[in-house]
Amino acid sequence: MPRFTTVALVAGAALLVRRAVRSRMTSAPLWPLPSLETPVSGYGRGATVPRRVLVTGRAVPAEGVVELRLEGERLPSWEPGAHLDLVLPSGQVRQYSLCGDPGQADVYRIAARLIEEDRGGRGGSREVHEQLHEGAEVEVRGPRNRFPLVDSPSYVFVAGGIGITPVLPMVRAAEAAGADWRLVYCGRSRATMPYLAELVRLGGDRVTVVAEDEDGYPDLAFLRRTPAETVVYCCGPDGLMDAVSAAMSEGRTPRLERFSALAPADGTAFEVELRRSGRTVAVAADQSVLAAVREEVPGLMYSCTQGFCGTCRQTVLDGEVDHRDELLTDAERADSMLICVSRCAGKKLVLDL
């Protein structure tokens, strides 16, 4: 074979290899890990299909709180207790409960309290307050519901501050169904409590308002005397939910929705084997699996870091998981975990990474 032909063939082969590598790097976010034909880890779920919506209204239902009206075409229906993933202009993902009317087609309403950085805010609520005005387009995923309203002849609702957002549609639904219900609504002050006037109009003396600057903390002793058929719902700060749980009679638990993932209950270190890459990483007692794994796989996808959005979901090949998320179903937890919050219940986990 003439020399120039050999050179041309070698050069052509090298070009094809470079193109293949470039394509592989573009399509495989975990490069240089082996690529799979069907991704099973680090990708969103069907329930998180993105949709574009338009901000068509903005209101201020309380000090430090903004409500957004979001409109789009063929938006999925929802029931009280559901929440949305809101993809902010920066790319951060935050979760907000739907607080509007489930019967209003193609319209979602959410409300967000501004959380300053010195009080634990991470910038998401500030983006909502400062950048999402009428006319802005934003991406949403969901809705999903891990806090559904079950059928019952009677309810007790306890809400703290912005925790009223998932409870508000529940109260409306309970009233429409003719159920017996009672609401204990807590906040720092009446001025900071969104939808207070609407709830008082709706429920009258069935609504107990506990403003901390006027009344101190709520008296929850009555919960121990609630009938067995009464379902208790609570959403708000951890301290309030802990108090509600403690006030219940033995053997009964309230239905809770938390703003953040459960804090680590212990200081146990463990190992995580990344099966496809052949590496093993140590997870310190005060470190998340996500943080430890990202030291080995910097391109790993994640967003909320609180166990809500599902971006960091990974397939578990072996080991017992201590699930601490607020997203996965029992079936999904059988073979996967959210590595931003969940941990190992033993000494070692094996992930499909």
BADOLO-979923 format. One record per residue (C-alpha): residue number from 1; x, y, z; residue in three letters. Coordinates in nm, 3 decimals. Example, Ala and Ser with C-alpha at 12.3 -4.5 7.8 and 13.67 -1.06 7.14 Angstrom:
[rec 1, [1.230, -0.450, 0.780], 'ala']
[rec 2, [1.367, -0.106, 0.714], 'ser']
// end
This chain:
[rec 1, [0.000, 0.000, 0.000], 'met']
[rec 2, [0.144, 0.340, -0.092], 'pro']
[rec 3, [0.275, 0.538, 0.205], 'arg']
[rec 4, [0.039, 0.833, 0.150], 'phe']
[rec 5, [-0.260, 0.598, 0.158], 'thr']
[rec 6, [-0.146, 0.450, 0.491], 'thr']
[rec 7, [-0.097, 0.795, 0.639], 'val']
[rec 8, [-0.440, 0.904, 0.519], 'ala']
[rec 9, [-0.607, 0.599, 0.673], 'leu']
[rec 10, [-0.430, 0.650, 1.008], 'val']
[rec 11, [-0.521, 1.019, 1.013], 'ala']
[rec 12, [-0.882, 0.941, 0.929], 'gly']
[rec 13, [-0.902, 0.683, 1.206], 'ala']
[rec 14, [-0.757, 0.928, 1.456], 'ala']
[rec 15, [-1.012, 1.190, 1.355], 'leu']
[rec 16, [-1.297, 0.943, 1.405], 'leu']
[rec 17, [-1.163, 0.851, 1.751], 'val']
[rec 18, [-1.138, 1.218, 1.853], 'arg']
[rec 19, [-1.495, 1.279, 1.738], 'arg']
[rec 20, [-1.618, 0.972, 1.926], 'ala']
[rec 21, [-1.443, 1.083, 2.246], 'val']
[rec 22, [-1.583, 1.435, 2.213], 'arg']
[rec 23, [-1.933, 1.293, 2.163], 'ser']
[rec 24, [-1.888, 1.063, 2.462], 'arg']
[rec 25, [-1.783, 1.351, 2.687], 'met']
[rec 26, [-2.078, 1.558, 2.575], 'thr']
[rec 27, [-2.337, 1.284, 2.626], 'ser']
[rec 28, [-2.202, 1.126, 2.944], 'ala']
[rec 29, [-2.210, 1.372, 3.239], 'pro']
[rec 30, [-2.011, 1.133, 3.456], 'leu']
[rec 31, [-1.721, 1.094, 3.210], 'trp']
[rec 32, [-1.477, 0.914, 3.239], 'pro']
[rec 33, [-1.706, 0.654, 3.400], 'leu']
[rec 34, [-1.840, 0.387, 3.162], 'pro']
[rec 35, [-2.141, 0.514, 2.972], 'ser']
[rec 36, [-2.470, 0.321, 2.984], 'leu']
[rec 37, [-2.717, 0.301, 2.697], 'glu']
[rec 38, [-3.001, 0.371, 2.941], 'thr']
[rec 39, [-2.895, 0.604, 3.226], 'pro']
[rec 40, [-3.006, 0.480, 3.566], 'val']
[rec 41, [-2.835, 0.724, 3.800], 'ser']
[rec 42, [-2.822, 1.099, 3.844], 'gly']
[rec 43, [-3.119, 1.176, 3.624], 'tyr']
[rec 44, [-3.459, 1.322, 3.695], 'gly']
[rec 45, [-3.780, 1.120, 3.726], 'arg']
[rec 46, [-4.089, 1.121, 3.508], 'gly']
[rec 47, [-4.261, 1.336, 3.766], 'ala']
[rec 48, [-3.999, 1.603, 3.718], 'thr']
[rec 49, [-4.060, 1.666, 3.345], 'val']
[rec 50, [-3.980, 2.036, 3.295], 'pro']
[rec 51, [-4.245, 2.279, 3.178], 'arg']
[rec 52, [-4.222, 2.649, 3.101], 'arg']
[rec 53, [-4.471, 2.875, 3.277], 'val']
[rec 54, [-4.526, 3.249, 3.281], 'leu']
[rec 55, [-4.546, 3.466, 3.590], 'val']
[rec 56, [-4.879, 3.644, 3.535], 'thr']
[rec 57, [-4.937, 3.780, 3.883], 'gly']
[rec 58, [-4.751, 3.877, 4.195], 'arg']
[rec 59, [-4.889, 3.964, 4.539], 'ala']
[rec 60, [-4.760, 4.022, 4.893], 'val']
[rec 61, [-4.983, 3.823, 5.132], 'pro']
[rec 62, [-4.766, 3.905, 5.437], 'ala']
[rec 63, [-4.446, 4.081, 5.535], 'glu']
[rec 64, [-4.152, 3.911, 5.369], 'gly']
[rec 65, [-4.371, 3.682, 5.156], 'val']
[rec 66, [-4.446, 3.699, 4.784], 'val']
[rec 67, [-4.710, 3.497, 4.601], 'glu']
[rec 68, [-4.663, 3.414, 4.234], 'leu']
[rec 69, [-4.936, 3.321, 3.987], 'arg']
[rec 70, [-4.790, 3.085, 3.725], 'leu']
[rec 71, [-4.975, 3.006, 3.402], 'glu']
[rec 72, [-4.903, 2.750, 3.133], 'gly']
[rec 73, [-5.071, 2.518, 2.885], 'glu']
[rec 74, [-5.193, 2.171, 2.986], 'arg']
[rec 75, [-5.047, 2.190, 3.336], 'leu']
[rec 76, [-5.090, 1.866, 3.532], 'pro']
[rec 77, [-5.367, 1.858, 3.788], 'ser']
[rec 78, [-5.283, 1.847, 4.157], 'trp']
[rec 79, [-5.437, 1.784, 4.498], 'glu']
[rec 80, [-5.389, 1.958, 4.836], 'pro']
[rec 81, [-5.043, 1.896, 4.980], 'gly']
[rec 82, [-4.863, 1.892, 4.643], 'ala']
[rec 83, [-4.550, 2.092, 4.568], 'his']
[rec 84, [-4.354, 2.210, 4.265], 'leu']
[rec 85, [-3.986, 2.214, 4.181], 'asp']
[rec 86, [-3.907, 2.570, 4.072], 'leu']
[rec 87, [-3.596, 2.605, 3.855], 'val']
[rec 88, [-3.461, 2.952, 3.930], 'leu']
[rec 89, [-3.276, 3.176, 3.683], 'pro']
[rec 90, [-2.944, 3.074, 3.840], 'ser']
[rec 91, [-3.023, 2.706, 3.786], 'gly']
[rec 92, [-3.088, 2.639, 4.153], 'gln']
[rec 93, [-3.393, 2.422, 4.224], 'val']
[rec 94, [-3.626, 2.499, 4.512], 'arg']
[rec 95, [-3.952, 2.339, 4.624], 'gln']
[rec 96, [-4.271, 2.536, 4.695], 'tyr']
[rec 97, [-4.611, 2.407, 4.800], 'ser']
[rec 98, [-4.905, 2.480, 4.575], 'leu']
[rec 99, [-5.142, 2.706, 4.767], 'cys']
[rec 100, [-5.404, 2.796, 4.506], 'gly']
[rec 101, [-5.719, 2.623, 4.384], 'asp']
[rec 102, [-5.673, 2.270, 4.241], 'pro']
[rec 103, [-5.986, 2.325, 4.034], 'gly']
[rec 104, [-5.834, 2.621, 3.847], 'gln']
[rec 105, [-5.692, 2.469, 3.528], 'ala']
[rec 106, [-5.351, 2.574, 3.395], 'asp']
[rec 107, [-5.280, 2.801, 3.691], 'val']
[rec 108, [-5.045, 2.735, 3.982], 'tyr']
[rec 109, [-4.993, 2.958, 4.285], 'arg']
[rec 110, [-4.692, 2.942, 4.514], 'ile']
[rec 111, [-4.569, 3.163, 4.797], 'ala']
[rec 112, [-4.213, 3.213, 4.917], 'ala']
[rec 113, [-4.081, 3.374, 5.231], 'arg']
[rec 114, [-3.752, 3.563, 5.201], 'leu']
[rec 115, [-3.489, 3.384, 5.408], 'ile']
[rec 116, [-3.185, 3.599, 5.465], 'glu']
[rec 117, [-2.841, 3.440, 5.439], 'glu']
[rec 118, [-2.764, 3.507, 5.805], 'asp']
[rec 119, [-3.072, 3.302, 5.896], 'arg']
[rec 120, [-2.972, 3.002, 5.685], 'gly']
[rec 121, [-3.091, 3.118, 5.344], 'gly']
[rec 122, [-2.895, 2.996, 5.043], 'arg']
[rec 123, [-3.010, 3.254, 4.790], 'gly']
[rec 124, [-3.311, 3.076, 4.637], 'gly']
[rec 125, [-3.583, 3.279, 4.807], 'ser']
[rec 126, [-3.397, 3.600, 4.725], 'arg']
[rec 127, [-3.404, 3.508, 4.357], 'glu']
[rec 128, [-3.779, 3.454, 4.378], 'val']
[rec 129, [-3.830, 3.790, 4.546], 'his']
[rec 130, [-3.595, 3.993, 4.329], 'glu']
[rec 131, [-3.607, 3.831, 3.985], 'gln']
[rec 132, [-3.946, 3.667, 3.932], 'leu']
[rec 133, [-4.182, 3.947, 3.837], 'his']
[rec 134, [-4.483, 3.958, 3.603], 'glu']
[rec 135, [-4.378, 3.863, 3.251], 'gly']
[rec 136, [-4.089, 3.641, 3.361], 'ala']
[rec 137, [-4.075, 3.288, 3.226], 'glu']
[rec 138, [-3.962, 3.011, 3.456], 'val']
[rec 139, [-3.928, 2.634, 3.448], 'glu']
[rec 140, [-4.121, 2.408, 3.685], 'val']
[rec 141, [-4.124, 2.034, 3.744], 'arg']
[rec 142, [-4.397, 1.828, 3.900], 'gly']
[rec 143, [-4.624, 1.863, 4.084], 'pro']
[rec 144, [-4.556, 1.584, 4.332], 'arg']
[rec 145, [-4.741, 1.502, 4.652], 'asn']
[rec 146, [-4.574, 1.347, 4.957], 'arg']
[rec 147, [-4.823, 1.518, 5.192], 'phe']
[rec 148, [-5.167, 1.412, 5.063], 'pro']
[rec 149, [-5.494, 1.490, 5.234], 'leu']
[rec 150, [-5.661, 1.162, 5.329], 'val']
[rec 151, [-6.036, 1.121, 5.363], 'asp']
[rec 152, [-6.150, 1.173, 5.721], 'ser']
[rec 153, [-6.458, 1.302, 5.905], 'pro']
[rec 154, [-6.238, 1.538, 6.110], 'ser']
[rec 155, [-5.901, 1.709, 6.095], 'tyr']
[rec 156, [-5.668, 1.917, 6.307], 'val']
[rec 157, [-5.424, 2.134, 6.112], 'phe']
[rec 158, [-5.123, 2.298, 6.276], 'val']
[rec 159, [-4.919, 2.539, 6.064], 'ala']
[rec 160, [-4.624, 2.762, 6.138], 'gly']
[rec 161, [-4.544, 3.065, 5.924], 'gly']
[rec 162, [-4.495, 2.980, 5.556], 'ile']
[rec 163, [-4.595, 2.624, 5.649], 'gly']
[rec 164, [-4.951, 2.742, 5.591], 'ile']
[rec 165, [-4.903, 2.706, 5.213], 'thr']
[rec 166, [-4.975, 2.330, 5.183], 'pro']
[rec 167, [-5.234, 2.351, 5.462], 'val']
[rec 168, [-5.442, 2.627, 5.301], 'leu']
[rec 169, [-5.579, 2.407, 5.018], 'pro']
[rec 170, [-5.639, 2.131, 5.274], 'met']
[rec 171, [-5.854, 2.359, 5.488], 'val']
[rec 172, [-6.052, 2.468, 5.184], 'arg']
[rec 173, [-6.103, 2.104, 5.082], 'ala']
[rec 174, [-6.210, 2.001, 5.433], 'ala']
[rec 175, [-6.461, 2.286, 5.443], 'glu']
[rec 176, [-6.598, 2.197, 5.099], 'ala']
[rec 177, [-6.637, 1.832, 5.205], 'ala']
[rec 178, [-6.829, 1.929, 5.517], 'gly']
[rec 179, [-6.568, 1.774, 5.746], 'ala']
[rec 180, [-6.510, 1.889, 6.101], 'asp']
[rec 181, [-6.181, 2.076, 6.117], 'trp']
[rec 182, [-5.972, 2.299, 6.338], 'arg']
[rec 183, [-5.662, 2.505, 6.258], 'leu']
[rec 184, [-5.388, 2.626, 6.491], 'val']
[rec 185, [-5.193, 2.888, 6.296], 'tyr']
[rec 186, [-4.864, 3.011, 6.449], 'cys']
[rec 187, [-4.627, 3.287, 6.347], 'gly']
[rec 188, [-4.385, 3.550, 6.473], 'arg']
[rec 189, [-4.651, 3.819, 6.435], 'ser']
[rec 190, [-4.984, 3.859, 6.261], 'arg']
[rec 191, [-4.822, 4.078, 5.997], 'ala']
[rec 192, [-4.590, 3.794, 5.894], 'thr']
[rec 193, [-4.864, 3.529, 5.862], 'met']
[rec 194, [-4.984, 3.490, 5.500], 'pro']
[rec 195, [-5.352, 3.425, 5.425], 'tyr']
[rec 196, [-5.448, 3.494, 5.786], 'leu']
[rec 197, [-5.754, 3.707, 5.704], 'ala']
[rec 198, [-5.887, 3.452, 5.452], 'glu']
[rec 199, [-5.854, 3.167, 5.701], 'leu']
[rec 200, [-6.024, 3.357, 5.981], 'val']
[rec 201, [-6.313, 3.445, 5.747], 'arg']
[rec 202, [-6.341, 3.083, 5.640], 'leu']
[rec 203, [-6.318, 2.917, 5.979], 'gly']
[rec 204, [-6.419, 3.174, 6.239], 'gly']
[rec 205, [-6.358, 3.038, 6.588], 'asp']
[rec 206, [-6.227, 2.712, 6.441], 'arg']
[rec 207, [-5.907, 2.902, 6.368], 'val']
[rec 208, [-5.676, 2.965, 6.664], 'thr']
[rec 209, [-5.419, 3.233, 6.586], 'val']
[rec 210, [-5.100, 3.221, 6.793], 'val']
[rec 211, [-4.879, 3.522, 6.722], 'ala']
[rec 212, [-4.555, 3.483, 6.916], 'glu']
[rec 213, [-4.519, 3.855, 6.987], 'asp']
[rec 214, [-4.866, 3.853, 7.148], 'glu']
[rec 215, [-4.928, 3.502, 7.279], 'asp']
[rec 216, [-4.595, 3.322, 7.307], 'gly']
[rec 217, [-4.605, 2.957, 7.206], 'tyr']
[rec 218, [-4.914, 2.746, 7.126], 'pro']
[rec 219, [-5.079, 2.522, 7.381], 'asp']
[rec 220, [-5.097, 2.184, 7.209], 'leu']
[rec 221, [-5.218, 1.978, 7.505], 'ala']
[rec 222, [-5.558, 1.934, 7.336], 'phe']
[rec 223, [-5.397, 1.705, 7.077], 'leu']
[rec 224, [-5.377, 1.425, 7.333], 'arg']
[rec 225, [-5.757, 1.432, 7.359], 'arg']
[rec 226, [-5.837, 1.427, 6.987], 'thr']
[rec 227, [-6.055, 1.132, 6.880], 'pro']
[rec 228, [-5.888, 0.840, 6.703], 'ala']
[rec 229, [-6.061, 0.922, 6.373], 'glu']
[rec 230, [-5.921, 1.277, 6.368], 'thr']
[rec 231, [-5.622, 1.315, 6.136], 'val']
[rec 232, [-5.358, 1.565, 6.247], 'val']
[rec 233, [-5.151, 1.754, 5.988], 'tyr']
[rec 234, [-4.857, 1.981, 6.064], 'cys']
[rec 235, [-4.620, 2.186, 5.851], 'cys']
[rec 236, [-4.374, 2.442, 5.983], 'gly']
[rec 237, [-4.041, 2.476, 6.160], 'pro']
[rec 238, [-3.884, 2.164, 6.309], 'asp']
[rec 239, [-3.951, 2.285, 6.664], 'gly']
[rec 240, [-4.323, 2.311, 6.598], 'leu']
[rec 241, [-4.343, 1.969, 6.437], 'met']
[rec 242, [-4.149, 1.814, 6.723], 'asp']
[rec 243, [-4.388, 1.977, 6.971], 'ala']
[rec 244, [-4.692, 1.846, 6.783], 'val']
[rec 245, [-4.547, 1.495, 6.772], 'ser']
[rec 246, [-4.471, 1.507, 7.145], 'ala']
[rec 247, [-4.824, 1.627, 7.227], 'ala']
[rec 248, [-4.995, 1.335, 7.056], 'met']
[rec 249, [-5.120, 1.044, 7.263], 'ser']
[rec 250, [-4.907, 0.729, 7.272], 'glu']
[rec 251, [-4.921, 0.530, 6.953], 'gly']
[rec 252, [-5.043, 0.819, 6.737], 'arg']
[rec 253, [-4.836, 1.030, 6.501], 'thr']
[rec 254, [-4.918, 1.340, 6.299], 'pro']
[rec 255, [-4.872, 1.372, 5.925], 'arg']
[rec 256, [-4.577, 1.606, 5.872], 'leu']
[rec 257, [-4.411, 1.797, 5.591], 'glu']
[rec 258, [-4.065, 1.933, 5.662], 'arg']
[rec 259, [-3.892, 2.231, 5.505], 'phe']
[rec 260, [-3.555, 2.056, 5.521], 'ser']
[rec 261, [-3.414, 1.707, 5.544], 'ala']
[rec 262, [-3.377, 1.531, 5.875], 'leu']
[rec 263, [-3.055, 1.623, 6.051], 'ala']
[rec 264, [-2.801, 1.341, 6.099], 'pro']
[rec 265, [-2.902, 1.136, 6.400], 'ala']
[rec 266, [-2.555, 1.001, 6.466], 'asp']
[rec 267, [-2.192, 1.050, 6.379], 'gly']
[rec 268, [-2.117, 0.723, 6.202], 'thr']
[rec 269, [-1.861, 0.714, 5.922], 'ala']
[rec 270, [-1.884, 0.456, 5.642], 'phe']
[rec 271, [-1.751, 0.368, 5.296], 'glu']
[rec 272, [-1.909, 0.398, 4.953], 'val']
[rec 273, [-1.787, 0.182, 4.666], 'glu']
[rec 274, [-1.835, 0.330, 4.319], 'leu']
[rec 275, [-1.876, 0.006, 4.127], 'arg']
[rec 276, [-1.836, 0.122, 3.767], 'arg']
[rec 277, [-1.533, 0.337, 3.840], 'ser']
[rec 278, [-1.369, 0.084, 4.072], 'gly']
[rec 279, [-1.313, 0.342, 4.346], 'arg']
[rec 280, [-1.405, 0.350, 4.713], 'thr']
[rec 281, [-1.455, 0.672, 4.908], 'val']
[rec 282, [-1.476, 0.732, 5.281], 'ala']
[rec 283, [-1.774, 0.933, 5.409], 'val']
[rec 284, [-1.696, 1.115, 5.733], 'ala']
[rec 285, [-1.944, 1.134, 6.019], 'ala']
[rec 286, [-2.023, 1.499, 5.943], 'asp']
[rec 287, [-2.011, 1.466, 5.563], 'gln']
[rec 288, [-2.280, 1.382, 5.308], 'ser']
[rec 289, [-2.239, 1.103, 5.056], 'val']
[rec 290, [-2.275, 1.366, 4.785], 'leu']
[rec 291, [-1.986, 1.573, 4.918], 'ala']
[rec 292, [-1.760, 1.269, 4.951], 'ala']
[rec 293, [-1.842, 1.128, 4.609], 'val']
[rec 294, [-1.802, 1.462, 4.433], 'arg']
[rec 295, [-1.439, 1.467, 4.541], 'glu']
[rec 296, [-1.395, 1.166, 4.310], 'glu']
[rec 297, [-1.661, 1.254, 4.051], 'val']
[rec 298, [-1.671, 1.637, 4.031], 'pro']
[rec 299, [-1.933, 1.642, 3.753], 'gly']
[rec 300, [-2.199, 1.458, 3.954], 'leu']
[rec 301, [-2.540, 1.621, 3.917], 'met']
[rec 302, [-2.716, 1.772, 4.220], 'tyr']
[rec 303, [-2.923, 2.076, 4.311], 'ser']
[rec 304, [-3.124, 2.127, 4.631], 'cys']
[rec 305, [-2.893, 1.929, 4.870], 'thr']
[rec 306, [-3.196, 1.878, 5.099], 'gln']
[rec 307, [-3.355, 1.559, 4.968], 'gly']
[rec 308, [-3.640, 1.721, 4.774], 'phe']
[rec 309, [-3.559, 1.758, 4.405], 'cys']
[rec 310, [-3.425, 1.412, 4.314], 'gly']
[rec 311, [-3.140, 1.532, 4.094], 'thr']
[rec 312, [-2.875, 1.337, 4.288], 'cys']
[rec 313, [-3.068, 1.008, 4.293], 'arg']
[rec 314, [-2.837, 0.709, 4.254], 'gln']
[rec 315, [-2.893, 0.336, 4.212], 'thr']
[rec 316, [-2.785, 0.126, 4.512], 'val']
[rec 317, [-2.634, -0.212, 4.423], 'leu']
[rec 318, [-2.559, -0.330, 4.777], 'asp']
[rec 319, [-2.584, -0.213, 5.138], 'gly']
[rec 320, [-2.856, -0.088, 5.369], 'glu']
[rec 321, [-2.968, 0.273, 5.324], 'val']
[rec 322, [-3.078, 0.512, 5.598], 'asp']
[rec 323, [-3.328, 0.712, 5.389], 'his']
[rec 324, [-3.369, 1.075, 5.498], 'arg']
[rec 325, [-3.529, 1.231, 5.192], 'asp']
[rec 326, [-3.882, 1.363, 5.142], 'glu']
[rec 327, [-3.921, 1.245, 4.782], 'leu']
[rec 328, [-3.872, 0.877, 4.700], 'leu']
[rec 329, [-4.155, 0.629, 4.729], 'thr']
[rec 330, [-4.113, 0.303, 4.919], 'asp']
[rec 331, [-4.073, 0.118, 4.590], 'ala']
[rec 332, [-3.802, 0.358, 4.471], 'glu']
[rec 333, [-3.620, 0.331, 4.802], 'arg']
[rec 334, [-3.577, -0.042, 4.745], 'ala']
[rec 335, [-3.293, 0.017, 4.500], 'asp']
[rec 336, [-3.203, 0.387, 4.505], 'ser']
[rec 337, [-3.121, 0.679, 4.732], 'met']
[rec 338, [-3.075, 1.055, 4.731], 'leu']
[rec 339, [-2.710, 1.092, 4.821], 'ile']
[rec 340, [-2.739, 1.454, 4.934], 'cys']
[rec 341, [-2.911, 1.352, 5.260], 'val']
[rec 342, [-2.946, 0.975, 5.294], 'ser']
[rec 343, [-2.672, 0.768, 5.452], 'arg']
[rec 344, [-2.560, 0.413, 5.514], 'cys']
[rec 345, [-2.725, 0.216, 5.793], 'ala']
[rec 346, [-2.422, -0.014, 5.808], 'gly']
[rec 347, [-2.056, 0.003, 5.717], 'lys']
[rec 348, [-2.065, 0.017, 5.335], 'lys']
[rec 349, [-2.279, 0.109, 5.037], 'leu']
[rec 350, [-2.222, 0.015, 4.672], 'val']
[rec 351, [-2.349, 0.263, 4.414], 'leu']
[rec 352, [-2.383, 0.228, 4.038], 'asp']
[rec 353, [-2.127, 0.496, 3.964], 'leu']
// end
